């Protein structure tokens, strides 16, 4: 169901936002190694969210 994919996408977007905030905090404290780690996690969540969004759109089109 497209709704499930949208919910999964939203969950990954939220996780990406948390990781971005954590990356920014670490970079602000000068801990660039940890900041980069969190930025990479954010990127992974964003990519996964994008995949779920694409799947949701595809499923929505099939239901028409």
N, C-alpha and C positions, 0 to 999 in steps of 0.2 A: 504494500500500500504506500502511496506517495507520502502520506502523512508521517509514517514511520521514518522515511528517509529524511523528511524535513526536520523531524525531531532529533535524529542523529546528527544532522548537519548543524543544528542549533547548539547541540551539546558540544560538538567539536569547536565551534566558533567561540563558545564561552571558555572552553579550556585554552584555546589559543590566546584569548584576551588575558586570561590569568597569567599565562606564561610570558606574554609580552610585558605585562606590568612587573613581573618578577625580574625579567631581563633588564628593564629600565632601572629598577631599584639597584640591582647589582652593578650596572654600568655607572650609575650615579655615585656609588660608593667606591668606584675604582676597581671593582672585582670583575674585570673584563672576561676572564675565563668562565666564571659562572654565568655572567651575562650572556655570553655567546651560547652556552649550553641551553639556557632557557629560551633564547631566540630560536635555536634549532628545534626545540620541542614545539614552540609556537608555530613554526613553519610546517612541521609535520601535521599538527592539528588543523591548520588552515588548508593544507592539501587534502586531507581526509574529508574535511567539511565540504570542500569543493566537489569531491567525488560523490558524496551523498546528495549534494544539491543537483548535480547532473543526473543522477539516478532518479531523483524525485521528479525532475522536469520530464524525463523520459517516460516515467510511469504515468504522469499526469496526461501526457500527450496520447498515450495508449488508451486511456479511459474515455477519451472524447469520441 
